Amino acid sequence: MIFDFGGVLTSSPFEAFARFETERGLPVDIIRRTNAANHLENAWAKFERAEVDIETFDQLFAAESLALGAEVRGRDVLPLLQGDLRPEMVAALKRIKAEFKTGCITNNLPANAIGSMTGRSLYVAEVMVLFDHVIESAKIGLRKPDPRIYQLMVETLKVDPKNCVYLDDLGVNLKPARDMGMTTIKVTTGTQAIADLEAATGLKLA
């Protein structure tokens, strides 16, 4: 059982992006479109692989968003990433951990990127200990959807991809897992994800 973190165990940052855009009078979906353009080598990708520092990310993201219609500073986007934990998903993860090996593959940012998040850091840590193995993009310099990051997880867990279920909120990140033979679940809500997990595992999770 392999989980993404943001947008799966937490609420999606897309809601916060939309609020920010409305408040600033920005074009709809400018942040998501900037993230999606040249998604393997853009500012976001480089930051999640820890190839650039926060200053460079801020400038690159501003330039990339401006090319799509409106300047958005990278620094302003970072605080929008902190979704709220979905307690029902954390409870499901605990139940799953009792029966299966568990892993987490997360595209994240260097530890100092968002500054001090004391309360958040604590509850994130409490969830992370539920996984047998965690892979963080900023620590290894690889990020989804690079197939190597999924391969690294199945090798570390010593599992056959055909026996794995992978959950993510982004279709682009599900494709490499599906290509390896994993069962994939695209997460839109906690309720939907749990129903799909129950179908995939045969466990009662809700």
C-alpha positions as CSV (number, residue, x, y, z in Angstrom):
1,M,0.0,0.0,0.0
2,I,1.8,3.1,-1.2
3,F,0.4,6.6,-0.5
4,D,1.1,10.1,-1.7
5,F,0.9,12.6,1.2
6,G,-0.4,16.0,0.2
7,G,-3.9,15.8,-1.3
8,V,-4.3,12.2,-0.1
9,L,-3.7,12.2,3.7
10,T,-4.3,16.0,3.7
11,S,-6.9,18.2,1.9
12,S,-5.8,19.4,-1.5
13,P,-3.9,22.7,-1.7
14,F,-5.9,23.4,-4.9
15,E,-8.6,24.9,-2.7
16,A,-6.1,27.3,-1.2
17,F,-4.7,28.2,-4.6
18,A,-8.2,29.1,-5.8
19,R,-8.9,31.3,-2.8
20,F,-5.6,33.1,-3.3
21,E,-6.3,33.7,-7.0
22,T,-9.7,35.1,-6.2
23,E,-8.5,37.4,-3.5
24,R,-5.7,38.8,-5.7
25,G,-7.8,39.1,-8.8
26,L,-5.5,36.6,-10.6
27,P,-6.5,34.5,-13.7
28,V,-8.3,31.3,-12.7
29,D,-5.9,28.3,-12.2
30,I,-2.8,30.4,-12.9
31,I,-0.9,28.5,-10.1
32,R,-1.9,25.1,-11.2
33,R,-1.2,25.9,-14.9
34,T,2.3,27.2,-13.9
35,N,2.9,24.0,-12.0
36,A,1.8,21.9,-15.0
37,A,3.7,23.7,-17.7
38,N,7.0,21.9,-18.4
39,H,6.2,19.9,-15.3
40,L,9.4,17.8,-15.3
41,E,11.8,20.8,-15.4
42,N,9.9,23.9,-14.2
43,A,10.6,25.9,-11.0
44,W,8.4,23.6,-8.9
45,A,10.2,20.4,-10.2
46,K,13.6,21.9,-9.5
47,F,12.6,23.0,-6.0
48,E,11.1,19.6,-5.1
49,R,14.4,18.0,-6.2
50,A,16.3,20.6,-4.1
51,E,18.2,21.8,-7.1
52,V,17.4,25.5,-6.5
53,D,17.2,27.6,-3.3
54,I,14.1,29.5,-2.2
55,E,15.3,32.8,-3.8
56,T,15.8,31.2,-7.2
57,F,12.5,29.3,-6.9
58,D,10.7,32.6,-6.1
59,Q,12.1,34.3,-9.2
60,L,11.7,31.3,-11.6
61,F,8.0,30.8,-10.6
62,A,7.3,34.5,-11.0
63,A,8.8,34.4,-14.6
64,E,6.9,31.2,-15.5
65,S,3.6,32.4,-14.2
66,L,4.1,35.8,-15.9
67,A,4.6,33.9,-19.2
68,L,1.1,32.4,-18.7
69,G,-0.6,35.7,-18.0
70,A,0.1,37.0,-14.5
71,E,3.1,37.2,-12.1
72,V,2.8,35.1,-9.0
73,R,5.8,35.1,-6.6
74,G,6.9,31.6,-5.6
75,R,7.3,32.7,-2.0
76,D,3.5,33.6,-1.9
77,V,2.6,30.1,-3.1
78,L,4.5,28.1,-0.4
79,P,2.2,28.9,2.5
80,L,-0.8,27.7,0.5
81,L,0.6,24.1,0.5
82,Q,-0.3,23.3,4.1
83,G,-3.5,21.2,3.7
84,D,-5.4,19.9,6.8
85,L,-5.0,16.3,7.8
86,R,-8.0,14.1,6.8
87,P,-8.6,12.1,10.0
88,E,-10.6,9.4,8.2
89,M,-7.7,8.8,5.9
90,V,-5.2,8.6,8.8
91,A,-7.6,6.1,10.6
92,A,-7.7,4.0,7.4
93,L,-3.9,4.0,7.1
94,K,-3.6,2.7,10.7
95,R,-6.0,-0.2,9.8
96,I,-4.1,-0.9,6.6
97,K,-0.8,-0.9,8.4
98,A,-2.0,-3.8,10.6
99,E,-2.4,-5.9,7.5
100,F,0.0,-4.7,4.8
101,K,3.4,-3.1,4.2
102,T,3.0,0.7,3.8
103,G,5.0,3.3,2.0
104,C,4.8,7.0,1.3
105,I,6.2,8.7,-1.8
106,T,5.9,12.5,-1.5
107,N,7.1,15.3,-3.7
108,N,8.1,17.8,-1.0
109,L,10.2,20.9,-0.5
110,P,13.5,21.3,1.3
111,A,13.0,21.4,5.0
112,N,13.6,25.1,5.4
113,A,11.3,26.1,2.5
114,I,8.2,27.1,4.4
115,G,9.8,28.2,7.6
116,S,8.7,27.1,11.1
117,M,5.6,25.0,11.2
118,T,5.8,23.6,14.7
119,G,2.3,22.3,15.2
120,R,2.1,21.0,11.7
121,S,5.5,19.3,11.9
122,L,4.4,17.4,14.9
123,Y,1.2,16.0,13.4
124,V,2.9,15.2,10.1
125,A,5.6,13.3,12.1
126,E,2.9,11.3,13.8
127,V,1.5,10.2,10.5
128,M,4.9,9.5,8.9
129,V,5.7,6.9,11.6
130,L,2.8,4.8,10.3
131,F,4.8,4.0,7.1
132,D,7.4,1.3,6.8
133,H,9.3,3.5,4.4
134,V,9.0,7.2,3.3
135,I,10.6,8.6,0.2
136,E,10.9,12.4,0.0
137,S,11.8,14.0,-3.3
138,A,13.8,16.9,-1.7
139,K,16.0,14.4,0.1
140,I,16.8,12.1,-2.8
141,G,16.8,14.5,-5.8
142,L,14.1,12.5,-7.6
143,R,10.4,13.3,-7.9
144,K,7.2,11.8,-9.2
145,P,6.4,11.0,-12.0
146,D,10.0,9.8,-12.5
147,P,9.5,6.0,-12.7
148,R,12.7,5.4,-10.6
149,I,11.1,6.8,-7.5
150,Y,8.4,4.1,-7.6
151,Q,10.9,1.4,-8.4
152,L,13.0,2.5,-5.4
153,M,9.9,2.1,-3.1
154,V,9.0,-1.4,-4.3
155,E,12.6,-2.5,-4.0
156,T,12.9,-1.1,-0.5
157,L,9.6,-2.7,0.7
158,K,10.5,-5.9,-1.2
159,V,7.1,-6.2,-2.8
160,D,5.8,-7.0,-6.3
161,P,4.2,-3.9,-8.0
162,K,1.4,-6.2,-9.2
163,N,0.4,-6.6,-5.5
164,C,0.6,-2.9,-4.7
165,V,-2.1,-0.2,-4.5
166,Y,-0.9,3.4,-5.1
167,L,-2.9,6.5,-4.2
168,D,-2.3,10.0,-5.5
169,D,-4.4,13.1,-6.2
170,L,-2.7,13.7,-9.5
171,G,-3.3,11.6,-12.6
172,V,0.2,12.3,-14.0
173,N,1.7,10.7,-10.9
174,L,-0.5,7.6,-11.1
175,K,0.5,6.7,-14.6
176,P,4.0,5.3,-13.9
177,A,2.6,3.3,-11.0
178,R,-0.1,1.8,-13.3
179,D,2.5,1.1,-16.0
180,M,4.5,-1.0,-13.4
181,G,1.4,-3.1,-12.7
182,M,0.1,-1.3,-9.6
183,T,-3.6,-0.8,-8.8
184,T,-4.1,3.0,-8.7
185,I,-6.6,5.2,-6.9
186,K,-7.0,8.8,-7.9
187,V,-8.0,10.6,-4.7
188,T,-10.6,13.4,-4.9
189,T,-12.2,13.1,-1.4
190,G,-11.5,11.1,1.7
191,T,-14.8,9.3,1.4
192,Q,-14.2,8.3,-2.2
193,A,-10.6,7.1,-1.5
194,I,-11.7,5.0,1.5
195,A,-14.5,3.3,-0.6
196,D,-11.9,2.5,-3.4
197,L,-9.4,1.3,-0.8
198,E,-12.1,-1.0,0.7
199,A,-12.8,-2.4,-2.8
200,A,-9.0,-2.9,-3.4
201,T,-8.1,-4.5,0.0
202,G,-11.3,-6.2,1.2
203,L,-10.9,-4.4,4.5
204,K,-13.6,-2.5,6.3
205,L,-12.1,1.0,6.7
206,A,-15.0,3.3,7.4
